[in-house]
Amino acid sequence: MPNLAAFFDTDSLAPHGVCLLWRPELLWLHIVSDALIGLAYWSIPVVLLVIALRRRDLVFPWAFELFALFILACGATHFLSIWTLWYPDYGLQGALKAVTAAVSVVTAIALWPLLPRVLALPSARELADANAALSREIAERREAESRARQSEARLAGFFEHMSDALFVVRMERGGFVFETVNPSFCRLFDRSRETVEGSGPAALLEAAPAAELDQAFQACLASGAPRDWESAVTGAEGMRHWHTVLAPLPVLDGQPRRLLGSLRDVTELRRLQADLVEAARRATIGAMCAGVAHEMSQPVNIISLWADRARTALEAATLPQRAIEVILGQTRRLGVLLERMRELARDAPGAAETFDAAEAAAAAVEVARRSWALDRIEVTIDAPEPAPVLGRSAQFEQALLHLLENARDAVLRRRRQEPDAAAQIHVTLRSGPQQGQLTLAVQDTGGGVSAALGPRILEPFVTSKDPGEGTGLGLPIAAGILRGMGGRLAWLNRGAGAVFQVALPLAQDRPA
């Protein structure tokens, strides 16, 4: 095997350019072509080097470096081809070609697996479309952010200028603290915003109301649903009534849980409602006095008659037992009527108590039946079982009497148009649609509620009576009383008339 020196020995070789000396045009063709190819090859790595330096975000930078090495080797072989025209360094030329071949093979092997990844790269058109879509998305997001900032500014304006006392509380390890409050909240408690924000309910209220408010915060967060309630607080200014509303705010990552609340002083509204209920109660008593007076006149006359007979019998020295029994029976009858009137006229106590709704309903029906005896209206009740509810018996009877009066007016109004129409009012007490509920229904044969009046029938001052015959306050007052007991009055037309009904929670199932 020849050694390395013999491999590169040129003494026994002749340059192949000697063969072309007699054809100079061929010689110069090879020289110019190889020179141009070599220069072109060696300029390509310069371009690749500039691209690699300017674009640091190239996907496959090593491919550019490998390709530049391959191009340099190819250019060198062409320059060496010009050299061997005059110098027979064929060993050096072969070695350079071997290096070029090795670089070429490595480049080819590296580029073929790269082909699918290169083809997967987006085209310039796809990049342009993606860039346009991204630009549109950015514009839409900027517009959405602008709208969000405007909406946030409007909400901040509402928050600052609302007449209700608004506040945001957050839950911390030590309890709930007010994160922010509006000026109405500060005016309500006569505190500055700096002293309120960062403090808890105990800094504004007494110990008991503060503890109740803290429990309400915890219950609202636990349920995840809005809550509203009314509370009465006794202070230096007397009894104040507050209506509080709480709503959980969306939970953000890494942020504490928050509640949005509003606080409104409804003391004057409750006083007005109490005055309205009182006025309606007295109006009810006055309206029923005529019927009760007629009912009372009968036992009084009977008592007078039998008392006169008893006196005659006593003068005859006989015992008028029958007369005494009649007098006592009519006296008890008169006493029952007077007791019902006293209960309606008596001021109801402030605290609610448990009473039998069936018994109270029967008493109200009995008063109505006696009062409307001359109107020839059949008033019946179906209450087979005791129904303990929480409230005030006198107010419950008043609400039922308002419903009965509304039914009576409807029946009389229909009778004026149809003299032979049925005149019936039926009161029913049954188990409610859900367990632990009582349903009270008052059904009449008065022709029902008209479609035009139906949507507003429970609103104040809305009445179907002729001008001067009614104020339109009976049903709203009844609805308010029943709502205070945990029910909601509703109505529907059924059969020959209308049904007004309400579902009330029974006392043992009513939440504290």
Secondary structure, 3 states (H helix, E strand, C coil): CCCHHHHCCCCCCCCHHHHHCCCHHHHHHHHHHHHHHHHHHHHHHHHHHHHHHHCCCCCCHHHHHHHHHHHHHHHHHHHHHHHCCCCCCHHHHHHHHHHHHHHHHHHHHHHHHHHHHHHHCCCHHHHHHHHHHHHHHHHHHHHHHHHHHHHHHHHHHHHHHCCCEEEEEEEECCEEEEEEECHHHHHHHCCCHHHHCCCCHHHCCCHHHHHHHHHHHHHHHHHCCCEEEEEEEEECCEEEEEEEEEEECCCCCCCCCEEEEEEEECHHHHHHHHHHHHHHHHHHHHHHHHHHHHHHHHHHHHHHHHHHHHHHHHHCCCCCHHHHHHHHHHHHHHHHHHHHHHHHHCCCCCCCEEEEHHHHHHHHHHHHHHHCHHHCCEEEEECCCCCEEEECHHHHHHHHHHHHHHHHHHHHHHHHHCCCCCCEEEEEEEECCCCCEEEEEEEECCCCCCCCCHHHCCCCCCCCCCCCCCCCCHHHHHHHHHHHCCCCCEEEEECCEEEEEEEEEEHHHCCC
